[in-house]
Amino acid sequence: MSQHPKNTGMQIFTLIWFGQMISLIGSQLTNFALGVWVYQRTGSVTQFALISLFTSLPMILISPVAGTLVDQFPRRWMMVFSDLGAGISTGVIAILLATDDLAIWHIYVGAAISSCFSAFQWPAYTAATTLLVPPQKLARANGMLQIGEAAGRLVAPMLGGVLLLFLEIDGIIFIDFATFVFALSTLLLVPFPKQYIDRHRAEKTLWFKEASYGLVYLVKRRGLFALLLFFAVNNFLVGIVQMLITPLVLSFASATDLGTIMTAGGVGMLVSSVLISTVKSPQHLILSIFTFMLLGGICITCAGFYQSVLVLALIAFLFFFGLPIINSSAQVIFQKKVPSSLQGRVFATIGAIANASQPFAYTVAGPMADKIFEPLMTPNGLLAGSIGKIIGVGQGRGIGLMFIVMGILTVLVTIIAYQYKSLRLVEKIVPDAINPSC
């Protein structure tokens, strides 16, 4: 009898996961198309980077409030609320585009509004996964989540360049809106198990204490907090790289080539995610995180040396192959160490702190490229006669140098983090949480 509810929970999770994956693919299509649209019209790395800034900053700012609400209200309705807000934002962009009134600042505003609603999505989705899936299947479930992410990265760039030619950007946004409706339907139709909500605590505790409790929980467990800070630092370095991959490739290749490289990355994510979902998870998850973070740093460094679509596609495959393993391993560690009733607040705190460095990365990436590194690597630039002889000079070579610097820093940060005992032994030092049955 005990197997039936577990199997049912996994089936419900699979249906929700499929709907969210389809919606994610639609969102990735729109993000790809809007990014190309903005960069091709402005030629500015800074204006291109502002899209990601407005996508991430509002989410970080309201995450503490979102996490508290996720723990106080049914997680299904928190996800519905998030999807509705994002869908309405997409619909407004579509209307402005159809009336030929779309301006770049509209995209920034739309990204900010979607970001606010996304603050509820991630902690609710992650906490709902723990609610639905038995502990022994968490690694598989998180592998499936990474498959969804990989599918978005694979399908969006592969189709984005082609769809821009045939449907143009308004057709892509329409597809995104249709996928949102599908995801919302699955959330509304599937049954959810009863969720444990500590109403008495919520009524007796001040709002500020509730919102900050996720941070208090993590700080008291040094290994978990160190893991969170490790991700925050690496997210800053990778965030700079993420902002610059489009201008780096477009400096010597076409949007179709960019799609090819991003598709290779998506294939890497998909292969890795499938392996996570089907192969038994490693005994020491933290070692997997360190190993593939090192691989990522090496890949970023190598990417700065080459102006070849084929070579960058191979590098993208290897880099993105490691991401699902890193993210899934960290996710399972946190899910096992945090009680279900606290996961909304804790995961919101994790999302806020881990991603807090990204807006800073998005803010500095453009000016650093436009004002510092690109001028250094012009034919008459300060470094043209030294580093320029190794990686080349001209448009995009300053960005290539930035890749090399960020990659080396990623490797160094990983090596330093490994020396911290509380982080290296976090799985042994921090006991597993006992989650109440629902």
C-alpha positions, -999 to +999 in steps of 0.1 A: +000+000+000+029+023+006+040+021-030+008+034-045+009+070-032+046+072-040+040+061-076+010+085-078+031+114-066+058+106-092+031+104-119+017+138-109+052+153-108+058+140-143+027+156-157+036+189-140+072+186-152+061+180-188+038+211-188+065+233-173+091+220-198+069+229-227+064+263-213+101+268-207+108+259-243+084+287-254+100+312-230+135+303-242+123+308-278+111+343-269+143+351-250+165+341-279+144+361-304+143+392-282+180+391-275+189+389-312+163+416-320+178+440-295+214+434-303+209+436-341+190+469-337+214+486-313+248+468-317+253+475-280+264+448-256+252+470-227+216+473-240+216+436-247+228+428-212+201+450-197+175+424-207+191+399-184+195+425-156+158+433-157+150+395-158+170+387-127+170+418-104+133+420-095+132+383-087+161+386-063+145+416-045+111+400-038+123+364-032+122+367+006+085+377+004+078+350-022+094+323-002+073+331+029+041+330+009+051+297-007+053+282+027+020+297+038-002+289+007-007+258-014+023+254-038+000+245-067-016+279-066+017+297-062+028+281-094-005+290-111-001+326-099+034+327-113+025+313-147-005+337-150+017+367-144+043+356-169+017+348-195+001+382-192+034+399-196+041+379-227+007+388-241+013+425-236+046+423-255+028+404-283+001+432-286+027+459-287+046+441-314+014+435-334+006+472-334+042+481-343+046+500-310+072+477-294+102+496-281+133+483-263+122+498-230+090+478-233+111+446-233+129+457-202+096+464-184+081+431-196+112+412-184+110+429-150+073+420-145+079+384-155+109+383-131+086+393-102+063+364-109+092+340-114+102+347-078+073+325-068+078+299-094+112+285-085+107+279-047+072+266-052+083+242-080+113+230-060+093+226-028+065+209-047+090+184-060+100+174-025+063+172-016+054+148-045+085+127-049+099+102-023+135+109-011+150+079-030+137+094-063+148+130-057+179+125-079+158+112-107+132+140-103+160+167-104+175+150-134+141+155-151+141+191-141+175+195-158+161+177-189+134+204-191+161+231-189+182+213-215+152+209-238+147+247-237+184+253-244+184+228-272+151+235-290+151+273-286+183+282-304+178+254-329+144+267-339+149+303-330+170+313-359+148+294-384+115+307-369+128+343-370+131+339-408+096+324-414+074+335-385+094+366-373+094+376-337+056+380-333+050+344-344+076+332-318+058+351-290+025+335-300+041+301-297+054+311-262+019+321-252+004+288-264+029+269-243+020+289-213-016+280-216-006+243-219+015+245-187-013+263-168-038+236-178-017+208-164-013+226-131-051+231-128-061+196-138-037+173-118-044+166-081-019+178-055-013+160-021-022+179+010+005+203+021+016+208+057+013+245+066+022+258+100-006+284+103+000+290+140+037+299+135+028+322+106+002+341+128+025+344+158+058+353+140+066+387+126+067+389+088+103+400+088+114+371+109+095+347+087+111+362+055+146+360+070+143+326+085+156+309+054+189+328+058+190+320+095+186+283+088+214+283+063+239+304+083+236+280+112+247+252+089+281+264+077+285+238+050+252+247+033+259+284+036+294+279+021+278+259-008+254+288-014+282+314-014+303+292-037+274+292-062+270+330-058+306+337-068+306+313-097+273+327-109+289+361-111+317+348-133+294+327-154+269+355-156+295+377-174+302+349-198+265+343-204+260+380-213+289+379-238+284+347-257+260+363-281+282+393-290+313+370-291+298+347-317+281+374-337+315+392-340+326+366-365+295+345-373+258+347-380+227+343-358+223+308-373+258+299-362+250+312-328+220+289-327+242+260-337+266+267-308+238+271-283+221+239-297+253+220-291+252+233-255+216+221-253+225+186-265+252+185-238+227+194-211+201+169-225+226+140-226+238+148-190+202+152-177+192+119-192+221+102-175+212+117-142+176+105-145+186+069-154+219+062-137+223+059-099+235+091-084+271+092-071+277+086-034+295+120-029+275+147-047+297+175-035+327+160-054+306+160-086+300+197-081+337+204-077+347+182-106+323+197-132+328+232-119+365+228-128+356+215-162+334+245-167+362+269-159+385+252-183+359+253-210+353+291-205+390+297-207+394+277-239+364+295-255+383+328-254+410+315-277+390+305-307+369+320-335+356+287-349+319+277-348+329+240-346+353+244-318+330+266-298+302+241-303+323+214-288+333+236-259+296+245-254+287+208-253+313+201-226+304+231-205+267+225-206+271+188-200+284+196-165+256+221-156+229+196-149+252+175-128+262+205-108+227+219-103+211+185-096+237+175-071+233+208-052+196+206-054+195+171-039+218+182-011+196+211-001+163+191-005+177+164+019+190+189+044+159+212+046+125+202+061+096+204+037+078+230+057+107+254+054+117+248+018+098+278+004+117+302+025+150+284+023+149+279-015+138+315-020+168+326+000+191+303-020+177+317-052+181+353-040+217+349-027+230+326-054+216+349-081+223+382-064+257+384-081+241+380-116+226+415-119+260+429-110+276+407-137+250+418-162+256+454-153+294+453-156+297+429-185+286+454-212+307+484-201+337+462-194+335+448-229+327+481-247+349+504-227+379+483-215+385+449-231+375+456-267+396+488-270+426+468-255+423+443-284+419+466-314+447+464-340+463+495-323+452+485-288+475+483-257+475+444-257+475+439-295+512+433-296+512+407-268+480+388-261+468+398-295+494+377-311+479+346-293+441+352-295+440+377-324+428+413-326+397+431-338+360+430-330+352+403-304+388+396-293+384+418-262+354+397-252+375+366-259+401+379-234+373+384-209+363+347-213+399+337-206+400+358-174+366+345-161+375+309-168+408+311-149+390+328-120+364+300-120+391+274-117+408+293-088+376+298-069+368+260-072+402+250-059+399+275-030+364+263-021+376+227-020+400+235+008+371+245+031+363+214+052+327+223+061+319+225+024+339+195+013+322+173+039+288+190+039+270+157+032+284+141+063+285+171+087+249+184+081+223+158+090+194+150+068+161+167+076+131+147+087+102+159+064+067+154+078+045+133+057+017+151+040 
